[in-house]
Amino acid sequence: MRQINDCFNKVKKDCLKFITSQETTKDKFKNKDKMIRSFLIPVSFWIAKKANKKKPLIIGLAGGQGSGKTTISSILTLILKKYFMLNVFKFSIDDFYKTRKDRKLLSKNKHPLLMTRGVPGTHDIDLMLKLFKKVKSKKFKGLEVPKFNKAIDDRCKKGLWYKLKSKPDVIIFEGWCVGAKAQKNKQLEKPINSLERVYDQGIKWRSHVNNQLKTKYKILFKQLDGLLYLKAKNFSILRQWRLKQERKLWVQTKNKKNLKIMSSGDVINFMQTYQRITQQMFKDAVKSSSIIMYLNSNHQIQTVKFKR
C-alpha cells in the first residue's frame, strides 16, 4: 500500500493534467483519484514487474469503440515513465490503417464495405510485424511509425510520423480488435445487424474479415506478452460512448477544413461494421486476457481482475 501511495504522489499531477486535456466543458471525468490510485497504478506495477530490460515487453490493450483505450493507455504510459523510469512506447492499431487509396483498391477487389476503415483487413499488418521485428532486434537503430488522421480518414505524411529513437522497455499496443479471435464459419451465416443483412447478403465481407483474423492477425497477436481488456456492459453503451467521442473530436479539432467528422447516423452505421467482432470479444477476451477492467455504465472502471 505504501508503494501505491508513493507512486500516486509522484504521478498525480501529471496524470490529472493529462485527464484535464481530454475533457471538454460538457464531458468531465469523475473519480479521477480513485481511477489512478485504485486501478491504473496497480496495473502499472503488474506491467513493470514483467518488464525485462533485455527485450521489450509487448502489452496489448483492447476494448470496444469509445471505451477509453487511448486515455487509459496514455495514463499507464505516464506512470510507467515517471515512477518506474521505463522507456515506454505507446501506439494504436488505428495508426496502421491502410491509406484511402489502398482501401479503395481493396473495396473494388474484395467488397465495397472494406473502404470503411476499422475491421481486420483494413490495417497494414506487414508494417506492424516489421515494427515488432525491429524493436526486438539487438541492433535497434530507431524507426518511424505511421500516424493516421481520422479527421481526414487517411494516413499522415511521413514528416508527421512518430519517431522512435531508442529501444523501448515496454510497448503498449492499443486497439479495439487487438487480441480478437476468428469465429467459426457457421457463426457467420446469420446477419447480426441491418448492415450485414443489406450490404453483405453473400457473406463475402464478413468471411474476408474472419479469414484475416484466422491468418495475418493471429500471427500479429502472437507477438503480445499480455493483454489488458476494457470490458463494457454491452454494445449499445459503446455506441453512446462512440457518439460522445465524435462530438469531442469536433470540439477539439481547431482546423475544421476537410474534416470527415461523422453524423450520429454515420456513427451508428460505422459501428455496425465493428459489432460482430466486439460482441465476440465480450466472450473471448474475458477468457484470454491477463487483466480485465470492468467498466460501469458511467464510463468508469468499476473493478479490475488480474488473471495472470
Summary of the structure (lengths in Angstrom):
residues: 308
radius of gyration: 19.2
end to end distance: 20.4
largest distance: 59.2
contacts: 914
relative contact order: 0.16
helix: 51%
strand: 16%
